[in-house]
Amino acid sequence: MEGYVMNVWLFAGCMFLVAVFLNTLLLFGHRMVKKRRNKKWKRETEIAD
């Protein structure tokens, strides 16, 4: 029984780590895309002016 509980905790911990890792990746990627879009947009407006 103790071994089973340990496995459950290990599995839960791994899932939690994966979820956090994915969330940070998504947030970082979203920020990168935003920065790129803003740069492009600024360039276009500068040319228009």
Chimera marker file (.cmm) of the C-alpha trace (Angstrom):
<marker_set name="trace">
<marker id="1" x="0.000" y="0.000" z="0.000" r="1" g="1" b="0" radius="0.5"/>
<marker id="2" x="2.814" y="2.420" z="0.854" r="1" g="1" b="0" radius="0.5"/>
<marker id="3" x="4.433" y="1.825" z="-2.539" r="1" g="1" b="0" radius="0.5"/>
<marker id="4" x="1.127" y="2.549" z="-4.285" r="1" g="1" b="0" radius="0.5"/>
<marker id="5" x="0.714" y="5.832" z="-2.398" r="1" g="1" b="0" radius="0.5"/>
<marker id="6" x="4.279" y="6.816" z="-3.319" r="1" g="1" b="0" radius="0.5"/>
<marker id="7" x="3.579" y="6.109" z="-6.995" r="1" g="1" b="0" radius="0.5"/>
<marker id="8" x="0.428" y="8.252" z="-6.881" r="1" g="1" b="0" radius="0.5"/>
<marker id="9" x="2.355" y="11.134" z="-5.296" r="1" g="1" b="0" radius="0.5"/>
<marker id="10" x="5.169" y="10.799" z="-7.850" r="1" g="1" b="0" radius="0.5"/>
<marker id="11" x="2.647" y="10.783" z="-10.706" r="1" g="1" b="0" radius="0.5"/>
<marker id="12" x="0.813" y="13.808" z="-9.296" r="1" g="1" b="0" radius="0.5"/>
<marker id="13" x="4.105" y="15.651" z="-8.843" r="1" g="1" b="0" radius="0.5"/>
<marker id="14" x="5.170" y="14.893" z="-12.416" r="1" g="1" b="0" radius="0.5"/>
<marker id="15" x="1.817" y="16.026" z="-13.816" r="1" g="1" b="0" radius="0.5"/>
<marker id="16" x="2.035" y="19.243" z="-11.775" r="1" g="1" b="0" radius="0.5"/>
<marker id="17" x="5.570" y="19.938" z="-13.036" r="1" g="1" b="0" radius="0.5"/>
<marker id="18" x="4.520" y="19.301" z="-16.636" r="1" g="1" b="0" radius="0.5"/>
<marker id="19" x="1.508" y="21.610" z="-16.257" r="1" g="1" b="0" radius="0.5"/>
<marker id="20" x="3.659" y="24.410" z="-14.803" r="1" g="1" b="0" radius="0.5"/>
<marker id="21" x="6.271" y="23.901" z="-17.530" r="1" g="1" b="0" radius="0.5"/>
<marker id="22" x="3.632" y="24.083" z="-20.280" r="1" g="1" b="0" radius="0.5"/>
<marker id="23" x="2.053" y="27.200" z="-18.756" r="1" g="1" b="0" radius="0.5"/>
<marker id="24" x="5.402" y="29.010" z="-18.570" r="1" g="1" b="0" radius="0.5"/>
<marker id="25" x="6.173" y="28.001" z="-22.160" r="1" g="1" b="0" radius="0.5"/>
<marker id="26" x="2.791" y="29.300" z="-23.354" r="1" g="1" b="0" radius="0.5"/>
<marker id="27" x="3.183" y="32.584" z="-21.460" r="1" g="1" b="0" radius="0.5"/>
<marker id="28" x="6.727" y="33.091" z="-22.751" r="1" g="1" b="0" radius="0.5"/>
<marker id="29" x="5.676" y="32.281" z="-26.320" r="1" g="1" b="0" radius="0.5"/>
<marker id="30" x="2.715" y="34.660" z="-26.115" r="1" g="1" b="0" radius="0.5"/>
<marker id="31" x="4.989" y="37.469" z="-24.905" r="1" g="1" b="0" radius="0.5"/>
<marker id="32" x="7.472" y="36.814" z="-27.720" r="1" g="1" b="0" radius="0.5"/>
<marker id="33" x="4.684" y="36.931" z="-30.321" r="1" g="1" b="0" radius="0.5"/>
<marker id="34" x="3.330" y="40.156" z="-28.809" r="1" g="1" b="0" radius="0.5"/>
<marker id="35" x="6.771" y="41.792" z="-28.940" r="1" g="1" b="0" radius="0.5"/>
<marker id="36" x="7.264" y="40.759" z="-32.571" r="1" g="1" b="0" radius="0.5"/>
<marker id="37" x="3.815" y="42.025" z="-33.573" r="1" g="1" b="0" radius="0.5"/>
<marker id="38" x="4.365" y="45.334" z="-31.786" r="1" g="1" b="0" radius="0.5"/>
<marker id="39" x="7.711" y="45.822" z="-33.541" r="1" g="1" b="0" radius="0.5"/>
<marker id="40" x="6.147" y="45.100" z="-36.944" r="1" g="1" b="0" radius="0.5"/>
<marker id="41" x="3.229" y="47.399" z="-36.210" r="1" g="1" b="0" radius="0.5"/>
<marker id="42" x="5.550" y="50.228" z="-35.096" r="1" g="1" b="0" radius="0.5"/>
<marker id="43" x="7.638" y="49.869" z="-38.263" r="1" g="1" b="0" radius="0.5"/>
<marker id="44" x="4.551" y="50.018" z="-40.464" r="1" g="1" b="0" radius="0.5"/>
<marker id="45" x="3.224" y="53.113" z="-38.704" r="1" g="1" b="0" radius="0.5"/>
<marker id="46" x="6.633" y="54.802" z="-38.986" r="1" g="1" b="0" radius="0.5"/>
<marker id="47" x="6.686" y="54.154" z="-42.738" r="1" g="1" b="0" radius="0.5"/>
<marker id="48" x="3.116" y="55.436" z="-43.058" r="1" g="1" b="0" radius="0.5"/>
<marker id="49" x="4.010" y="58.650" z="-41.218" r="1" g="1" b="0" radius="0.5"/>
<link id1="1" id2="2" r="1" g="1" b="0" radius="0.2"/>
<link id1="2" id2="3" r="1" g="1" b="0" radius="0.2"/>
<link id1="3" id2="4" r="1" g="1" b="0" radius="0.2"/>
<link id1="4" id2="5" r="1" g="1" b="0" radius="0.2"/>
<link id1="5" id2="6" r="1" g="1" b="0" radius="0.2"/>
<link id1="6" id2="7" r="1" g="1" b="0" radius="0.2"/>
<link id1="7" id2="8" r="1" g="1" b="0" radius="0.2"/>
<link id1="8" id2="9" r="1" g="1" b="0" radius="0.2"/>
<link id1="9" id2="10" r="1" g="1" b="0" radius="0.2"/>
<link id1="10" id2="11" r="1" g="1" b="0" radius="0.2"/>
<link id1="11" id2="12" r="1" g="1" b="0" radius="0.2"/>
<link id1="12" id2="13" r="1" g="1" b="0" radius="0.2"/>
<link id1="13" id2="14" r="1" g="1" b="0" radius="0.2"/>
<link id1="14" id2="15" r="1" g="1" b="0" radius="0.2"/>
<link id1="15" id2="16" r="1" g="1" b="0" radius="0.2"/>
<link id1="16" id2="17" r="1" g="1" b="0" radius="0.2"/>
<link id1="17" id2="18" r="1" g="1" b="0" radius="0.2"/>
<link id1="18" id2="19" r="1" g="1" b="0" radius="0.2"/>
<link id1="19" id2="20" r="1" g="1" b="0" radius="0.2"/>
<link id1="20" id2="21" r="1" g="1" b="0" radius="0.2"/>
<link id1="21" id2="22" r="1" g="1" b="0" radius="0.2"/>
<link id1="22" id2="23" r="1" g="1" b="0" radius="0.2"/>
<link id1="23" id2="24" r="1" g="1" b="0" radius="0.2"/>
<link id1="24" id2="25" r="1" g="1" b="0" radius="0.2"/>
<link id1="25" id2="26" r="1" g="1" b="0" radius="0.2"/>
<link id1="26" id2="27" r="1" g="1" b="0" radius="0.2"/>
<link id1="27" id2="28" r="1" g="1" b="0" radius="0.2"/>
<link id1="28" id2="29" r="1" g="1" b="0" radius="0.2"/>
<link id1="29" id2="30" r="1" g="1" b="0" radius="0.2"/>
<link id1="30" id2="31" r="1" g="1" b="0" radius="0.2"/>
<link id1="31" id2="32" r="1" g="1" b="0" radius="0.2"/>
<link id1="32" id2="33" r="1" g="1" b="0" radius="0.2"/>
<link id1="33" id2="34" r="1" g="1" b="0" radius="0.2"/>
<link id1="34" id2="35" r="1" g="1" b="0" radius="0.2"/>
<link id1="35" id2="36" r="1" g="1" b="0" radius="0.2"/>
<link id1="36" id2="37" r="1" g="1" b="0" radius="0.2"/>
<link id1="37" id2="38" r="1" g="1" b="0" radius="0.2"/>
<link id1="38" id2="39" r="1" g="1" b="0" radius="0.2"/>
<link id1="39" id2="40" r="1" g="1" b="0" radius="0.2"/>
<link id1="40" id2="41" r="1" g="1" b="0" radius="0.2"/>
<link id1="41" id2="42" r="1" g="1" b="0" radius="0.2"/>
<link id1="42" id2="43" r="1" g="1" b="0" radius="0.2"/>
<link id1="43" id2="44" r="1" g="1" b="0" radius="0.2"/>
<link id1="44" id2="45" r="1" g="1" b="0" radius="0.2"/>
<link id1="45" id2="46" r="1" g="1" b="0" radius="0.2"/>
<link id1="46" id2="47" r="1" g="1" b="0" radius="0.2"/>
<link id1="47" id2="48" r="1" g="1" b="0" radius="0.2"/>
<link id1="48" id2="49" r="1" g="1" b="0" radius="0.2"/>
</marker_set>
